[in-house]
Amino acid sequence: MLRNSDKVLGYRIPGLAKQLLISLFADDATVFLTVEDRYHDLRDILDKWCRAAGAKCNISKTEIIPIGTREHRLRVVSTRKIHPDDPPLDVGVRIAKDGDPVRSLGAWIGNDVDNTTPWEPIVDKIQTNLRRWAMGHPTLDGKKLIIQMIVGGMTQYLTKVQGMPKGIETALIGIVRKFLWGDARTPPIALEYLYGMKEDGGID
């Protein structure tokens, strides 16, 4: 319905047969509006589709990331209008300012976003879980499995979709080292050897 509309155009990208207009995953939808597109027209189309399908669009969960020049982004935030001819956006619609990350399918996106921000709660959760596991006094092999499950499991997806900042990588190495050896100032085995195969003195 959106793609057949002449009111909402989306982006024409060389080499793509269809315009970049909407991306769907489960019950999440991301819509891409150009400077000529009006949010009001988009709402009209979505409201008609919802009535026909018997569905409900959760407008209160709508988040908008302005793209383009800094002047345009500031104008959208201050006026709460994507297009000058639009009425102001509903109060429940959040507009992400520069520096405010927005979560999209597990990744954090936005303008001038600090890449370490989405990692901070993950690092905290890893530390909490490892402290809990440490209370059981696991063996070295047990610690290896716990690290793979907790550290690997909690970081793999975000690293894949967003990359891991060097500072976060350094922090996680320190957390892993402390979990393995406690407060020992000089670990019995250096991490680079510990990462190796068992026949080489490691625990992999």
Residue frames relative to the residue before (quaternion, step in Angstrom):
aa qw qx qy qz dx dy dz
M 1.0000 0.0000 0.0000 0.0000 0.00 0.00 0.00
L 0.6572 0.4977 -0.3076 0.4751 3.57 0.99 -0.85
R 0.6953 0.4944 -0.2875 0.4353 3.57 0.84 -0.99
N 0.6822 0.4769 -0.2893 0.4727 3.58 1.15 -0.54
S 0.5484 0.6253 -0.3944 0.3908 3.58 1.27 -0.14
D 0.3121 -0.7339 0.5693 0.1997 3.56 -1.13 0.68
K 0.5750 0.5995 -0.3739 0.4126 3.58 1.28 0.15
V 0.7565 0.2321 -0.1372 0.5958 3.58 1.12 -0.67
L 0.1997 -0.8556 0.4740 0.0589 3.57 -0.37 1.26
G 0.2453 -0.7630 0.5581 0.2148 3.60 0.89 -0.82
Y 0.6202 -0.5652 0.4120 0.3552 3.56 -1.31 -0.26
R 0.2740 -0.7216 0.6140 0.1651 3.54 -1.01 0.90
I 0.0671 -0.8072 0.5863 -0.0116 3.56 -0.64 1.16
P 0.4925 -0.6721 0.4594 0.3076 3.61 -0.73 1.00
G 0.7790 0.3136 -0.2515 0.4812 3.55 -0.90 0.97
L 0.6832 0.4264 -0.2829 0.5209 3.59 1.26 -0.26
A 0.4510 -0.7058 0.4781 0.2644 3.56 -0.85 1.00
K 0.7686 0.2777 -0.1532 0.5556 3.58 1.03 -0.80
Q 0.5328 -0.6215 0.4655 0.3364 3.53 -1.16 0.59
L 0.4782 -0.6199 0.5285 0.3284 3.56 -1.23 0.49
L 0.1389 0.8212 -0.5314 0.1546 3.55 -0.24 1.29
I 0.8159 -0.0590 0.0788 0.5698 3.58 0.81 -0.95
S 0.1065 -0.7605 0.6385 0.0509 3.54 -1.14 0.77
L 0.1224 -0.8138 0.5677 0.0225 3.57 -0.75 1.08
F 0.1031 0.7531 -0.6472 0.0580 3.55 -1.13 0.78
A 0.8078 -0.0953 0.0015 0.5817 3.57 -0.50 1.25
D 0.7743 -0.2978 0.2166 0.5146 3.62 -0.64 -1.05
D 0.5493 0.5869 -0.4090 0.4319 3.60 1.22 0.41
A 0.0549 -0.7851 0.6168 0.0165 3.56 -1.04 0.81
T 0.1182 -0.7601 0.6358 0.0632 3.55 -1.03 0.87
V 0.1054 -0.7993 0.5912 0.0219 3.57 -0.72 1.11
F 0.2308 -0.7781 0.5755 0.1005 3.55 -0.97 0.94
L 0.0699 -0.8130 0.5779 -0.0110 3.57 -0.53 1.22
T 0.3456 -0.7203 0.5635 0.2102 3.56 -1.02 0.83
V 0.7080 -0.4450 0.3279 0.4395 3.56 -1.31 0.04
E 0.6648 0.4940 -0.3098 0.4670 3.61 1.18 -0.46
D 0.6139 0.5746 -0.3481 0.4144 3.59 1.18 -0.47
R 0.2768 -0.7556 0.5758 0.1444 3.54 -1.16 0.71
Y 0.4839 -0.6668 0.4901 0.2846 3.55 -0.90 0.96
H 0.5986 0.5759 -0.3529 0.4306 3.57 1.08 -0.74
D 0.6516 0.4974 -0.3150 0.4784 3.61 0.99 -0.80
L 0.6225 0.5379 -0.3350 0.4592 3.57 1.02 -0.77
R 0.6554 0.5110 -0.3104 0.4614 3.58 0.91 -0.89
D 0.6249 0.5386 -0.3409 0.4508 3.60 0.98 -0.80
I 0.6726 0.4913 -0.2954 0.4679 3.58 0.91 -0.93
L 0.6763 0.4945 -0.2961 0.4587 3.59 0.89 -0.91
D 0.6366 0.5278 -0.3313 0.4542 3.59 0.99 -0.79
K 0.6461 0.5068 -0.3187 0.4734 3.60 1.00 -0.82
W 0.6573 0.5089 -0.3141 0.4586 3.58 0.95 -0.89
C 0.6541 0.5196 -0.3139 0.4513 3.59 0.95 -0.85
R 0.6494 0.5062 -0.3210 0.4680 3.58 0.98 -0.81
A 0.6791 0.4905 -0.2924 0.4612 3.58 0.95 -0.86
A 0.7406 0.4121 -0.2192 0.4833 3.58 1.00 -0.83
G 0.4115 -0.7082 0.4745 0.3225 3.57 1.22 -0.30
A 0.4891 0.6522 -0.4252 0.3932 3.55 1.22 0.53
K 0.2938 -0.7374 0.5774 0.1910 3.54 -1.33 0.07
C 0.2731 -0.7476 0.5850 0.1561 3.56 -0.84 1.01
N 0.3002 -0.7683 0.5420 0.1605 3.57 -0.69 1.09
I 0.1856 -0.8309 0.5184 0.0805 3.56 0.20 1.33
S 0.6021 0.5884 -0.3644 0.3980 3.60 1.09 -0.62
K 0.6888 0.4504 -0.2824 0.4929 3.59 1.22 -0.37
T 0.4310 0.7118 -0.4565 0.3150 3.58 1.27 0.07
E 0.0230 -0.7730 0.6339 -0.0108 3.55 -0.97 0.95
I 0.1728 -0.8019 0.5691 0.0562 3.55 -0.91 0.95
I 0.1238 -0.7592 0.6361 0.0598 3.54 -0.97 0.96
P 0.2748 -0.7624 0.5580 0.1787 3.62 -0.38 1.13
I 0.0849 -0.7779 0.6201 0.0556 3.58 -1.02 0.79
G 0.5301 0.5984 -0.4679 0.3767 3.55 -1.18 0.52
T 0.7882 -0.2870 0.2192 0.4983 3.55 -1.18 -0.52
R 0.6383 -0.5246 0.3951 0.4015 3.55 -1.24 0.43
E 0.6260 0.5450 -0.3371 0.4444 3.60 1.01 -0.80
H 0.6565 0.5022 -0.3093 0.4703 3.57 0.97 -0.86
R 0.6579 0.5159 -0.3182 0.4469 3.58 0.91 -0.88
L 0.6575 0.5019 -0.3070 0.4706 3.58 0.96 -0.84
R 0.6366 0.5300 -0.3325 0.4509 3.58 1.03 -0.77
V 0.6405 0.5204 -0.3283 0.4596 3.59 0.96 -0.83
V 0.6670 0.4999 -0.3014 0.4631 3.59 0.94 -0.87
S 0.7250 0.4582 -0.2608 0.4431 3.60 0.82 -0.97
T 0.7555 0.3698 -0.2110 0.4980 3.61 0.99 -0.79
R 0.2741 -0.7667 0.5116 0.2745 3.57 1.27 -0.50
K 0.5678 0.5354 -0.4043 0.4770 3.55 1.04 0.88
I 0.3549 -0.7150 0.5572 0.2288 3.57 -0.91 0.91
H 0.7608 0.1611 -0.0775 0.6238 3.56 1.06 -0.85
P 0.5851 -0.6150 0.3869 0.3601 3.62 -0.93 0.79
D 0.6995 0.4650 -0.2772 0.4665 3.61 1.10 -0.63
D 0.5120 0.6400 -0.4217 0.3879 3.60 1.26 -0.05
P 0.4537 -0.5951 0.5573 0.3598 3.57 -1.23 0.35
P 0.6491 -0.5081 0.3645 0.4331 3.63 -1.15 0.37
L 0.5654 -0.6163 0.4357 0.3328 3.55 -1.09 0.73
D 0.6290 -0.5311 0.4075 0.3953 3.56 -1.20 0.54
V 0.6145 -0.5795 0.3931 0.3633 3.56 -1.10 0.71
G 0.6837 0.5150 -0.2903 0.4278 3.59 1.01 -0.76
V 0.5852 0.5782 -0.3735 0.4287 3.58 1.24 -0.25
R 0.2620 -0.7776 0.5547 0.1375 3.57 -0.72 1.07
I 0.1586 -0.7532 0.6318 0.0912 3.56 -0.97 0.92
A 0.3365 -0.7652 0.5165 0.1854 3.57 -0.63 1.13
K 0.2998 -0.7368 0.5809 0.1727 3.55 -0.76 1.07
D 0.6601 -0.4605 0.3866 0.4502 3.56 -1.27 0.19
G 0.7712 0.3078 -0.2504 0.4978 3.56 -0.83 1.00
D 0.6423 0.4962 -0.3282 0.4832 3.60 1.26 -0.27
P 0.2661 -0.7835 0.5360 0.1674 3.64 -0.50 1.09
V 0.1790 -0.7507 0.6276 0.1026 3.54 -1.19 0.68
R 0.3639 -0.7425 0.5185 0.2177 3.57 -0.85 0.94
S 0.0467 0.7812 -0.6188 0.0677 3.55 -0.89 1.01
L 0.8339 -0.1557 0.0445 0.5277 3.56 -0.46 1.29
G 0.7663 -0.3921 0.1883 0.4728 3.55 0.91 0.94
A 0.6621 0.4396 -0.3071 0.5236 3.58 1.26 -0.24
W 0.3262 -0.7274 0.5693 0.2010 3.56 -1.25 0.42
I 0.0115 -0.8199 0.5691 -0.0622 3.55 -0.61 1.18
G 0.2877 0.7467 -0.5687 0.1904 3.55 -1.27 0.32
N 0.5790 -0.5698 0.4564 0.3629 3.54 -1.35 -0.10
D 0.8490 0.0078 -0.0403 0.5269 3.58 -0.91 0.97
V 0.2790 0.7781 -0.5077 0.2426 3.56 1.00 0.88
D 0.4353 -0.6655 0.5452 0.2654 3.56 -1.06 0.85
N 0.3970 -0.7649 0.4567 0.2206 3.58 -0.49 1.18
T 0.6266 0.5404 -0.3545 0.4356 3.60 1.18 -0.33
T 0.5037 0.6979 -0.4107 0.3011 3.60 1.17 -0.51
P 0.7262 0.4200 -0.2917 0.4596 3.67 0.70 -0.88
W 0.6311 0.5574 -0.3346 0.4231 3.58 1.20 -0.38
E 0.5554 0.6581 -0.3920 0.3236 3.59 1.08 -0.62
P 0.6960 0.4380 -0.3132 0.4750 3.67 0.78 -0.81
I 0.6104 0.5474 -0.3572 0.4474 3.60 1.11 -0.58
V 0.6455 0.5069 -0.3157 0.4761 3.58 0.96 -0.86
D 0.6389 0.5219 -0.3255 0.4621 3.60 0.98 -0.83
K 0.6667 0.5021 -0.3020 0.4607 3.58 0.95 -0.89
I 0.6236 0.5338 -0.3358 0.4620 3.58 1.03 -0.77
Q 0.6616 0.5069 -0.3094 0.4578 3.58 0.90 -0.92
T 0.6465 0.5249 -0.3171 0.4538 3.58 0.95 -0.88
N 0.6869 0.4855 -0.2837 0.4605 3.58 0.89 -0.94
L 0.6683 0.4948 -0.3144 0.4579 3.59 0.94 -0.81
R 0.6112 0.5350 -0.3532 0.4641 3.60 1.06 -0.68
R 0.6502 0.5142 -0.3161 0.4614 3.57 0.99 -0.81
W 0.6711 0.4883 -0.2979 0.4716 3.58 0.94 -0.86
A 0.6242 0.5667 -0.3424 0.4147 3.59 1.01 -0.77
M 0.5840 0.5987 -0.3700 0.4044 3.59 1.15 -0.56
G 0.6638 0.4992 -0.3022 0.4679 3.58 1.23 -0.43
H 0.3533 -0.7734 0.4614 0.2534 3.59 1.33 0.05
P 0.0643 0.8325 -0.5468 0.0615 3.61 0.67 1.04
T 0.5532 -0.5815 0.4765 0.3589 3.56 -1.27 0.43
L 0.6961 -0.4531 0.3349 0.4449 3.57 -1.29 0.11
D 0.6478 0.4940 -0.3159 0.4864 3.58 1.01 -0.79
G 0.6289 0.5283 -0.3299 0.4654 3.57 1.06 -0.72
K 0.6423 0.5217 -0.3173 0.4633 3.56 1.00 -0.82
K 0.6033 0.5584 -0.3538 0.4462 3.57 1.06 -0.74
L 0.6805 0.4842 -0.2852 0.4702 3.58 0.89 -0.96
I 0.6411 0.5241 -0.3213 0.4594 3.58 1.01 -0.81
I 0.6475 0.5118 -0.3184 0.4663 3.59 0.96 -0.85
Q 0.6473 0.5114 -0.3243 0.4629 3.58 0.95 -0.84
M 0.6934 0.4853 -0.2726 0.4575 3.55 0.95 -0.92
I 0.7587 0.3910 -0.2084 0.4776 3.59 0.77 -1.04
V 0.7480 0.3899 -0.2333 0.4837 3.59 0.57 -1.12
G 0.6923 0.4643 -0.2812 0.4755 3.57 0.85 -0.95
G 0.6900 0.5102 -0.2833 0.4282 3.55 0.86 -0.99
M 0.7314 0.4404 -0.2426 0.4607 3.57 0.98 -0.81
T 0.7400 0.4159 -0.2301 0.4759 3.60 1.18 -0.33
Q 0.5264 0.6979 -0.4002 0.2750 3.57 1.13 -0.56
Y 0.7102 0.4722 -0.2894 0.4345 3.59 0.72 -1.02
L 0.6939 0.4718 -0.2942 0.4575 3.58 0.77 -0.99
T 0.6094 0.5380 -0.3521 0.4639 3.59 1.07 -0.66
K 0.6560 0.5226 -0.3073 0.4496 3.57 0.99 -0.85
V 0.7742 0.3770 -0.2055 0.4650 3.59 0.76 -0.99
Q 0.8209 0.2591 -0.1000 0.4990 3.59 1.07 -0.60
G 0.4461 -0.6694 0.4773 0.3535 3.58 1.14 -0.46
M 0.3290 -0.7395 0.5559 0.1892 3.55 -1.21 0.53
P 0.4203 -0.7013 0.5121 0.2632 3.62 -0.71 1.04
K 0.6119 -0.5866 0.3900 0.3597 3.56 -1.09 0.74
G 0.6384 0.5412 -0.3314 0.4356 3.60 0.99 -0.77
I 0.6445 0.5025 -0.3147 0.4828 3.58 1.07 -0.75
E 0.6240 0.5379 -0.3346 0.4576 3.58 1.00 -0.81
T 0.6577 0.5068 -0.3026 0.4680 3.58 0.95 -0.90
A 0.6496 0.5185 -0.3140 0.4589 3.58 0.98 -0.87
L 0.6705 0.5001 -0.3025 0.4569 3.59 0.93 -0.86
I 0.6088 0.5370 -0.3539 0.4645 3.59 1.05 -0.70
G 0.6541 0.5101 -0.3058 0.4673 3.57 1.00 -0.83
I 0.6423 0.5192 -0.3172 0.4661 3.57 1.02 -0.80
V 0.6534 0.5066 -0.3064 0.4717 3.58 0.97 -0.88
R 0.6462 0.5237 -0.3228 0.4516 3.58 0.92 -0.90
K 0.6738 0.4895 -0.3033 0.4630 3.59 0.93 -0.88
F 0.6326 0.5272 -0.3361 0.4571 3.59 1.02 -0.75
L 0.6787 0.5006 -0.2909 0.4519 3.57 1.01 -0.81
W 0.8470 0.1989 -0.0393 0.4915 3.55 0.76 -1.08
G 0.4829 -0.6662 0.4500 0.3471 3.60 1.20 0.08
D 0.7679 -0.3517 0.2672 0.4639 3.57 -1.02 -0.79
A 0.3065 0.7669 -0.5121 0.2359 3.60 1.20 0.34
R 0.4074 -0.7348 0.4895 0.2332 3.58 -0.72 1.06
T 0.7695 0.1861 -0.1092 0.6011 3.56 1.13 -0.67
P 0.3133 -0.7732 0.5172 0.1913 3.63 -0.26 1.21
P 0.5759 -0.6063 0.4197 0.3529 3.62 -1.05 0.70
I 0.7824 0.1137 -0.0451 0.6106 3.56 1.12 -0.75
A 0.4466 -0.6878 0.5001 0.2783 3.58 -0.83 0.95
L 0.6192 -0.5930 0.3668 0.3610 3.57 -1.06 0.76
E 0.6431 0.5408 -0.3503 0.4138 3.60 0.92 -0.80
Y 0.6569 0.4613 -0.3090 0.5101 3.60 1.17 -0.52
L 0.6306 0.5553 -0.3288 0.4312 3.56 1.04 -0.80
Y 0.6294 0.5481 -0.3292 0.4416 3.58 1.13 -0.64
G 0.6036 0.6168 -0.3439 0.3701 3.59 1.20 -0.47
M 0.6855 -0.4533 0.3703 0.4330 3.53 -1.38 -0.05
K 0.6544 -0.5380 0.3577 0.3930 3.58 -1.19 0.49
E 0.6584 0.5154 -0.3203 0.4454 3.58 1.00 -0.77
D 0.6897 0.4296 -0.2723 0.5154 3.57 1.29 -0.29
G 0.6580 -0.5262 0.3056 0.4436 3.58 1.26 0.22
G 0.5820 0.5891 -0.3698 0.4212 3.58 1.28 0.11
I 0.4529 -0.6729 0.5032 0.2981 3.56 -1.27 -0.25
D 0.4263 0.7100 -0.4682 0.3082 3.59 1.23 0.27
